[in-house]
Each structure stands twice: as structure tokens, then as C-alpha cells.
């Protein structure tokens, strides 16, 4: 695999997946606190076979990651914002 010089990584914290009979489409977006809409940063189109192979590779890599660093806990918050950002707590007042 060759990565083009100057290719910048894209951070996303949200993905939307849709499909047609021939393609799987994954939109990667970034949702920031206080903003009403998520901005799509990248769109990836794949064949269903390629998507299934990606799923297999992700499962294998997540298993290796958890073996090395511990289980990834998925939060059970009631809203998307809570899942992504947690509840913002005011800072502690200075102790005198």
C-alpha cells in the first residue's frame, strides 16, 4: 500500500452506513459539542464483499487491541451527545 505524500489524517467520531444492492457507503463525520449537525469528513464506497472483509479485519484488530490494552467499554448513555462527550461537569472551585 502506498500513502500519498502530504495525505492528512481525518478524525471522526461518528459514522453513518447505508447500502444499495451493489455498494456499502460509509460516511465518516465529526460531531462537535454545541453544534446541531455533524460535518461529513470522508465518504467511502465499497462492495459488500470488501465491507465484509473490512468487518472481519476490524474484529481481529479490536480483539488484539483489547488483549494488549484491556476491554473497550461501550457507554450506555441515553443520548448521542452523552455517548460522545459525556456530561460536562463544572470545574471544582479553588480550595482555600
GIJOWO-V386327 format. One record per backbone hydrogen bond with DSSP energy under -1.0 kcal/mol. NH is the residue of the N-H (numbers start at 1). CO is the residue of the C=O. If there is no record, write none. Layout:
BEGIN
nh = (NH/NH)
co = (CO/CO)
END
This chain:
BEGIN
nh = (7/13/14/16/18/20/24/25/26/27/28/29/30/35/39/41/42/44/46/51/52/53/54/55/56/57/58/59/60/61/62/63/64/65/66/67/68/69/70/83/84/85/86)
co = (4/29/29/27/25/23/46/18/44/16/42/14/39/32/30/28/28/26/24/47/48/49/50/51/52/53/54/55/56/57/58/59/60/61/62/63/64/65/66/79/80/81/82)
END
